[in-house]
Amino acid sequence: MTLATGQMLQNRYRIVSPLGEGGMGAVYRAWDTRLSVPVALKEMTPQPGLDSHTLAQLRQQFQQEATVLARLDHPHLVDVTDFFEEGGNAYLVMKFIEGESLADRIEREGSLPEAQVLAWADQLLDALAYCHTQGIIHRDVSPQNVIVRPDGRAALVDFGLVKLWDPGDPRTKTVMRGMGKPEYTPPEQYDAQLGHTDTRSDIYSLGATLYHTLTGQAPPTATQRIASRGAFQPPRALNKRISSATEAAVLRAMELTVEDRFSTAQEMVAALRGEAVAPTRPAPPRRKRTKMMPGARPALPRWKRVPVWAWVLGGLAALVVGIVMGVGSAGRPVARATPTAVVVVAQATSALRPTSTPAATYPTDSVLGAHLAFVSDRDGKREIYRLTKAGEVVRVTNTPGDGESWSPALVPDGTVLFTSDRDGKREVYRLTKAGEVVQVTNTPGDGESWSPIVMLDGTVLFTSDRDGKQEIYRLTKAGEVVQVTNTPGDGESWSPVLVPDGTVLFTSDRDGKREIYRLTKAGEVVQVTNTPNNGESWSPAW
């Protein structure tokens, strides 16, 4: 709930105006009536419906962030002065920094003079070097989080994604988990499961920030750069006034491969000053074996580990060739009237039990990802076919009995996820490169599961009515099923589609008629379409 102007917290902080809003809450300008100074209040607002254990974890993480940031003391960082809880929400109190964001400056003036940008870069890199020596990674460096003071000095703010870093263990705990802003986020940060980030992730984000500042244009996302080499233009192609030395430093900072970037902030400072910095590819940090939580099930059978860029490409490929079919042989869904939307992340009542099923003959002469996959009932029932580069149509599935198969989704390891009712009800299956069919979901009771899509982090979203109505679920790499949407009333949600920025589009009739909604990375549901009169909209594609 938005705090009202004039509202008092802790009988000390009076709200003046909102400054911004994000997935975890909002930031307000406030007045410290005890010290008579302006402050910034960062509010953590939990999602409605979270269980008490999850709420306790979030509050503990937020308090840990306050403790971590309170010990920082640097002229180009924001100072944290207090932490408290009130009304079920947690608040972080920071010194208010007068000035404007670098994003606002760029929007007003376009590309900025190189000399000024290099001065800011020197200050910000000094702040990052200080954070890194304290074992802290910012993880959200961007023009929006750089404030230019009236005296021209730059300050790095908003440590909402701060991460405690142990160089010997890249899987150290993230205090406030998030992806950052897509244009400034390095590809390794998309791996939400493992979080293999270190100081070089901040270097990428700062390089992308400098790119935007020097050219006046935001850089393409890492996903776009991986999908198309032509998406990325060197800075001097957009602004000829940039020196070759500065361009070289920015390009090296923005290398997609972690080992090709600067190893430290100090190295980047030297490069921006025109000093020679030897290329280094340090040995990767030692990785510890991941411990599984009690009751967790092993990963899906024979799925290979692949680098994050492959999952990104796989997600994009699935968007292009995946056929989103929200209805199966039963002809669902049916619209129902519903109240407003609420999203809750909850544990499903059952986990996966992959089982092998007999397979007929499957053509495996080439990787299916190299060709167009589609669904057809040309042989009397729905099956998956592929169109070869030579223009031939080859049947991929041959569902036994009266069953049918549809909704193919390509996986980067060359296997294919699809929906089939071969065992009497719709479930998600995997077609291996060897031509075997492996059942992936085993929906409890009379429920069914269908329409899988592959996410950037390697997990799978799918639709299921296992709890009595159609909702979107997530299949983790550990084999657990987690409910993603919890549509209010009698409404239903289905047909998820991944967007390159990590959000998900889906169809829902939660407001009485079918419309397209967006599920943000913070777990919020935002209505996208508002079809006039009694019309409806559904089945989004990206």
C-alpha positions in Angstrom: 0.0 0.0 0.0 1.4 3.4 -1.0 2.4 5.6 2.0 0.5 8.9 2.1 2.2 12.3 2.0 2.6 13.6 5.6 2.4 10.0 7.1 4.7 9.5 10.1 6.7 6.4 10.7 8.4 5.6 14.0 7.2 9.0 15.2 10.2 10.4 13.4 10.1 10.1 9.6 7.5 12.1 7.8 6.8 11.0 4.2 7.3 13.9 1.7 6.9 12.2 -1.8 7.5 8.9 -3.6 10.8 8.5 -5.5 10.3 5.2 -7.2 8.7 1.7 -7.0 10.1 -1.7 -7.7 9.3 -5.4 -7.2 10.2 -5.5 -3.5 8.5 -2.2 -2.5 9.1 1.5 -3.0 11.4 4.4 -2.1 10.2 7.6 -0.6 11.7 11.0 0.2 11.1 11.7 3.9 12.0 14.2 6.5 13.8 13.2 9.7 12.0 15.3 12.3 14.6 14.5 15.0 17.6 15.6 13.0 15.8 18.0 10.6 17.4 16.5 7.5 16.0 14.9 4.4 16.3 11.1 4.1 15.3 8.3 1.6 13.1 5.5 3.0 13.3 2.2 1.2 10.3 0.0 2.0 10.1 -3.7 1.6 6.5 -4.7 0.9 5.9 -8.5 0.8 3.6 -10.1 -1.8 0.2 -10.9 -0.4 -0.4 -14.5 0.6 3.1 -15.5 1.4 3.5 -18.0 4.2 5.0 -16.9 7.6 8.3 -18.8 6.9 8.9 -16.9 3.6 8.0 -13.6 5.2 10.5 -14.2 8.0 13.2 -15.0 5.5 12.5 -11.8 3.5 12.7 -9.7 6.6 15.9 -11.4 7.7 17.4 -10.7 4.3 16.3 -7.1 4.3 17.8 -6.6 7.8 21.0 -8.2 6.7 21.2 -5.8 3.8 20.9 -2.9 6.2 23.6 -4.4 8.4 25.9 -4.9 5.4 25.4 -1.4 3.9 25.6 0.4 7.2 29.3 -0.4 7.5 30.1 1.1 4.1 31.8 4.5 4.2 32.7 6.0 0.8 32.2 9.5 -0.7 30.6 8.0 -3.8 28.2 5.6 -2.0 24.9 6.4 -0.2 25.0 6.2 3.6 22.6 3.9 5.5 21.5 5.3 8.8 18.7 3.2 10.2 16.5 0.1 9.9 13.1 -0.6 11.4 9.8 -2.5 11.0 6.3 -1.0 11.1 2.9 -2.2 10.0 4.2 -5.5 8.7 6.8 -3.8 6.4 10.5 -3.3 6.8 12.2 0.0 6.1 15.8 1.1 5.3 16.7 4.7 6.0 19.4 6.3 3.8 20.9 9.7 3.5 19.1 11.7 0.8 21.4 12.7 -2.0 20.5 15.9 -3.8 20.9 15.8 -7.6 19.5 14.0 -10.6 19.9 10.5 -11.9 22.3 9.9 -14.8 19.3 8.4 -16.7 17.5 11.7 -16.5 20.6 13.6 -17.6 21.0 11.3 -20.6 17.3 11.7 -21.5 17.6 15.5 -21.4 20.9 15.9 -23.1 21.6 12.7 -25.1 25.3 11.6 -25.3 27.5 13.4 -22.7 31.0 14.7 -23.1 33.7 12.0 -22.8 35.8 14.0 -20.3 32.9 14.3 -17.9 31.9 10.6 -18.4 35.5 9.5 -17.6 35.5 11.6 -14.4 32.3 9.9 -13.3 33.6 6.5 -14.3 36.7 7.1 -12.1 34.5 7.9 -9.1 32.1 5.0 -9.6 34.9 2.5 -10.2 36.6 3.7 -7.0 33.3 3.0 -5.2 33.0 -0.4 -6.7 36.6 -1.3 -5.9 35.8 -0.3 -2.3 32.6 -2.5 -2.2 34.5 -5.4 -3.7 37.2 -5.3 -1.1 34.4 -5.4 1.5 33.1 -8.6 -0.2 30.0 -6.9 -1.7 28.7 -6.9 -5.2 26.1 -4.3 -6.2 24.4 -6.2 -9.0 22.3 -3.3 -10.3 24.7 -0.7 -11.6 22.7 1.4 -14.2 22.1 5.1 -15.1 19.0 5.0 -13.0 21.1 4.1 -9.9 23.8 6.8 -10.4 23.0 10.2 -8.9 24.9 13.3 -10.2 25.1 15.8 -7.3 24.8 19.6 -7.9 28.6 19.8 -7.6 29.1 17.3 -10.4 30.2 14.3 -8.4 28.6 11.0 -9.0 27.2 8.6 -6.3 26.1 5.0 -6.6 22.8 4.3 -4.9 20.1 1.6 -4.5 21.9 -1.6 -3.2 18.6 -3.5 -3.5 20.4 -6.4 -5.2 23.5 -6.3 -3.1 25.3 -9.7 -2.8 27.8 -10.9 -0.2 30.6 -12.4 -2.2 33.2 -15.0 -1.3 35.8 -15.3 -4.0 36.3 -19.0 -3.1 32.6 -19.8 -3.5 30.6 -18.1 -6.3 27.3 -19.5 -4.8 27.4 -17.1 -1.9 24.2 -15.8 -0.6 22.3 -13.0 -2.3 20.8 -10.7 0.2 18.1 -9.2 -2.0 17.6 -11.4 -5.0 16.9 -9.9 -8.4 17.9 -9.7 -12.1 18.7 -6.1 -12.4 17.8 -4.0 -15.5 18.1 -6.0 -18.7 20.2 -3.6 -20.7 22.9 -3.5 -18.0 22.7 -7.1 -16.8 25.5 -9.5 -17.7 24.4 -12.9 -19.1 25.6 -14.9 -16.0 23.2 -13.0 -13.8 20.3 -14.5 -15.7 21.2 -17.8 -14.0 18.8 -17.3 -11.0 19.3 -20.9 -9.9 23.1 -20.7 -9.4 23.9 -16.9 -9.3 27.4 -17.3 -10.6 28.3 -13.7 -10.3 31.4 -11.9 -9.0 33.1 -8.5 -9.3 33.2 -8.8 -13.1 29.4 -8.7 -13.2 29.5 -5.2 -11.8 32.2 -4.3 -14.4 29.9 -5.4 -17.2 27.0 -3.3 -15.8 29.2 -0.2 -15.4 30.6 -0.8 -19.0 27.0 -0.8 -20.2 26.2 2.3 -18.2 29.2 4.1 -19.8 28.1 2.9 -23.2 24.7 4.5 -22.7 26.2 7.7 -21.3 28.7 8.1 -24.2 26.3 7.2 -27.0 23.0 8.4 -25.7 21.5 4.9 -26.6 21.0 2.0 -24.2 22.9 -1.1 -25.2 21.1 -4.2 -26.4 20.5 -6.8 -23.7 22.8 -9.7 -23.3 20.0 -11.9 -24.7 19.8 -9.8 -27.8 23.5 -9.8 -28.3 23.7 -13.6 -28.0 20.8 -14.1 -30.4 22.2 -11.7 -33.0 25.7 -10.4 -33.4 24.4 -7.5 -35.5 22.4 -6.2 -32.5 25.4 -4.7 -30.9 27.2 -1.6 -32.4 30.6 -0.4 -31.0 30.3 3.0 -29.2 32.3 4.8 -31.9 29.7 3.7 -34.5 27.2 5.8 -32.7 29.5 8.6 -31.5 32.6 9.4 -33.6 33.9 11.7 -30.9 34.7 8.9 -28.5 38.4 8.0 -28.3 39.5 4.6 -29.4 41.0 3.9 -25.9 37.7 4.6 -24.2 35.9 2.5 -26.7 38.3 -0.4 -26.2 37.8 -0.2 -22.4 34.0 -0.2 -22.7 34.0 -3.1 -25.1 36.2 -5.2 -22.9 34.1 -4.4 -19.8 31.0 -5.6 -21.8 32.4 -8.9 -23.0 29.8 -11.6 -22.8 32.4 -14.1 -21.5 33.2 -13.3 -17.9 36.9 -14.3 -18.3 37.4 -11.8 -21.1 36.5 -8.8 -19.0 38.7 -6.8 -16.6 39.4 -8.8 -13.5 39.1 -5.8 -11.2 37.7 -2.3 -11.1 41.3 -1.0 -10.8 42.2 -2.6 -14.1 39.3 -0.8 -15.8 40.4 2.5 -14.3 43.8 2.0 -15.8 42.4 1.1 -19.2 40.2 4.2 -19.2 43.2 6.3 -18.5 44.9 4.9 -21.5 47.3 2.5 -19.7 48.0 -0.9 -21.1 46.2 -3.7 -19.3 47.3 -7.3 -20.2 44.4 -9.6 -21.2 43.8 -12.2 -18.5 41.7 -15.3 -18.3 41.9 -16.3 -14.7 41.1 -19.8 -13.7 37.5 -20.2 -12.7 36.7 -20.2 -9.0 36.4 -23.5 -7.3 32.7 -24.6 -7.2 31.3 -26.4 -4.3 28.8 -29.2 -4.7 25.3 -27.9 -4.3 23.4 -29.3 -1.3 19.8 -30.4 -1.9 17.1 -29.5 0.6 15.5 -32.4 2.4 12.8 -33.9 0.3 14.0 -32.4 -2.9 14.0 -34.8 -5.9 16.9 -35.2 -8.3 17.1 -33.4 -11.6 15.2 -34.6 -14.7 16.8 -37.8 -16.1 19.8 -37.3 -18.4 19.4 -33.5 -18.8 22.8 -32.1 -19.5 24.2 -29.0 -17.9 24.6 -26.3 -20.5 25.9 -22.7 -20.2 23.5 -19.9 -19.5 23.8 -18.5 -23.0 22.6 -21.8 -24.4 19.5 -21.6 -22.2 18.9 -18.0 -23.4 19.1 -19.2 -27.0 16.9 -22.2 -26.2 14.3 -19.9 -24.6 14.3 -17.7 -27.7 14.1 -20.7 -30.0 11.1 -22.0 -28.0 9.4 -18.7 -28.5 9.8 -18.9 -32.2 8.9 -22.5 -32.9 6.8 -23.4 -29.8 3.1 -23.7 -30.6 1.2 -22.3 -27.7 -2.0 -24.3 -27.5 -4.1 -23.6 -24.4 -6.7 -26.2 -25.4 -6.2 -29.9 -25.7 -8.5 -32.7 -26.7 -11.0 -31.7 -24.0 -11.4 -28.3 -25.6 -10.5 -26.1 -22.6 -10.3 -23.3 -21.4 -13.8 -21.8 -20.5 -14.1 -18.2 -19.4 -15.5 -17.5 -15.9 -16.1 -14.3 -14.0 -13.5 -13.4 -11.4 -12.3 -10.6 -9.1 -9.0 -8.9 -9.3 -5.6 -10.5 -9.6 -3.2 -11.7 -6.9 -0.1 -13.8 -7.4 1.2 -16.2 -4.8 4.2 -18.5 -5.1 3.3 -21.8 -3.3 4.6 -25.3 -3.2 2.5 -27.8 -5.2 1.1 -30.9 -3.5 3.1 -33.3 -5.6 6.5 -33.5 -7.3 7.6 -35.1 -10.6 8.2 -38.8 -11.1 9.8 -39.2 -14.5 8.9 -42.6 -16.0 9.8 -44.1 -19.4 7.1 -45.0 -21.8 7.3 -47.2 -24.9 8.3 -45.3 -28.0 7.5 -45.9 -31.6 9.9 -45.0 -34.4 11.2 -41.4 -34.2 13.5 -39.8 -36.9 16.7 -38.7 -35.2 18.9 -38.0 -38.3 19.4 -34.3 -37.2 18.8 -32.0 -34.3 15.2 -30.9 -34.3 16.3 -27.4 -33.3 17.7 -26.8 -36.7 14.3 -27.1 -38.4 10.8 -25.9 -38.0 8.7 -28.0 -35.6 4.9 -27.9 -35.9 1.7 -29.8 -35.0 -0.6 -31.4 -37.6 -3.5 -33.8 -37.7 -2.7 -34.8 -41.3 -2.6 -38.5 -40.3 -5.9 -38.4 -38.4 -4.6 -37.3 -35.0 -2.4 -34.5 -33.7 1.3 -35.3 -33.9 4.5 -33.2 -34.0 6.3 -32.9 -37.4 9.4 -31.2 -38.6 10.0 -29.4 -41.8 13.5 -30.0 -43.1 15.7 -27.5 -44.9 15.0 -29.5 -48.1 11.3 -28.9 -47.7 10.4 -32.5 -46.5 7.8 -33.1 -43.8 8.9 -35.8 -41.3 6.7 -37.1 -38.5 8.5 -36.8 -35.1 6.0 -38.4 -32.7 3.8 -41.4 -33.2 1.5 -41.5 -30.2 0.3 -45.0 -29.3 -3.4 -45.8 -29.2 -5.8 -42.9 -29.6 -3.5 -40.5 -27.9 -2.2 -37.3 -29.5 0.9 -35.1 -29.1 1.3 -31.3 -29.5 2.9 -28.1 -28.2 6.6 -28.7 -29.0 9.2 -26.7 -27.0 12.9 -27.0 -28.0 15.5 -27.5 -25.2 19.1 -26.3 -25.8 20.5 -29.9 -25.3 18.7 -31.0 -28.5 15.8 -32.7 -26.8 12.2 -31.6 -27.2 9.5 -31.1 -24.6 5.9 -31.6 -25.7 2.4 -32.4 -24.5 0.7 -35.7 -25.1 -2.3 -37.6 -23.8 -0.8 -41.0 -24.6 -1.4 -42.3 -21.1 -5.1 -41.2 -20.9 -4.5 -37.6 -19.7 -2.4 -34.7 -20.8 1.2 -34.7 -19.5 4.5 -33.2 -20.4 7.0 -35.6 -22.1 10.5 -35.3 -23.3 11.8 -36.6 -26.6 15.5 -37.5 -26.3 18.0 -37.3 -29.2 18.0 -41.1 -29.2 14.3 -41.1 -30.0 13.1 -42.2 -26.5 10.0 -40.7 -24.9 10.3 -39.9 -21.2 7.3 -38.8 -19.1 8.2 -35.6 -17.2 5.1 -34.7 -15.3 2.8 -37.1 -13.4 -0.1 -34.9 -12.4 -1.9 -36.1 -9.3 -5.6 -37.1 -9.3 -7.5 -36.3 -12.5 -5.5 -33.2 -13.2 -3.5 -32.7 -16.4 -0.4 -30.8 -17.4 0.4 -29.3 -20.8 2.0 -26.4 -22.9 5.6 -26.4 -21.6 8.1 -23.6 -22.2 11.8 -23.4 -21.3 12.9 -20.4 -19.2 16.2 -18.6 -19.3 17.4 -20.3 -16.1 16.7 -23.8 -17.4 13.4 -24.3 -15.5 10.2 -25.1 -17.3 6.8 -23.4 -17.0 3.7 -25.3 -17.9 -0.1 -25.2 -17.4 -1.8 -27.6 -15.1 -5.2 -28.1 -13.5 -3.8 -30.3 -10.7 -5.5 -28.1 -8.1 -8.9 -28.0 -9.7 -8.4 -25.1 -12.1 -5.9 -24.1 -14.7 -2.8 -22.4 -13.3 0.8 -21.9 -14.4 3.4 -24.0 -12.6 7.2 -24.1 -12.6 9.3 -27.3 -12.9 12.6 -26.6 -11.2 15.9 -28.3 -12.3 15.7 -30.3 -9.1 12.4 -31.8 -10.2 10.1 -29.9 -7.9 6.8 -28.4 -9.0 6.0 -24.8 -7.8 2.7 -23.0 -8.4 3.4 -19.7 -10.0 -0.1 -18.2 -10.5 -3.0 -18.4 -8.1 -5.9 -16.9 -10.0 -8.5 -15.4 -7.7 -12.1 -16.7 -7.6 -13.0 -19.1 -10.3 -10.7 -17.6 -12.9 -8.0 -19.5 -14.6 -4.6 -18.7 -16.1 -2.8 -20.6 -18.9 -0.5 -20.6 -22.0 2.7 -18.9 -20.6 5.1 -17.3 -23.1 8.6 -16.2 -22.2 9.6 -12.6 -23.0 13.4 -11.9 -23.5 13.5 -9.6 -20.5 12.6 -12.5 -18.3 8.9 -11.7 -17.7 6.1 -14.0 -18.8 3.0 -13.3 -20.8 -0.1 -15.5 -20.2 -3.8 -15.7 -20.8 -6.3 -15.4 -17.9 -10.0 -14.9 -17.4 -9.5 -13.5 -13.8 -11.5 -10.4 -14.6 -14.5 -12.1 -16.2 -13.2 -12.4 -19.8 -10.0 -13.7 -21.3 -7.2 -11.1 -21.5 -3.4 -11.2 -21.7 -1.4 -10.5 -18.5 2.2 -10.1 -17.7 3.9 -11.8 -14.8 6.9 -9.7 -13.8 10.1 -11.1 -12.3 9.0 -9.7 -9.0 5.9 -11.9 -9.1 3.4 -9.1 -9.9 0.6 -9.6 -12.4 -0.1 -6.7 -14.7 -3.0 -6.6 -17.2 -1.7 -6.0 -20.8 -4.9 -6.1 -22.9 -8.3 -4.6 -22.2 -10.5 -5.8 -25.0 -13.4 -3.5 -25.7 -17.1 -4.5 -25.3 -17.5 -8.2 -24.8 -14.5 -9.3 -26.8 -11.7 -11.4 -25.5 -7.9 -11.7 -26.1 -5.7 -14.7 -25.5 -2.7 -16.9 -26.6 0.1 -14.3 -26.6 3.3 -14.9 -28.7 6.6 -13.1 -28.6 
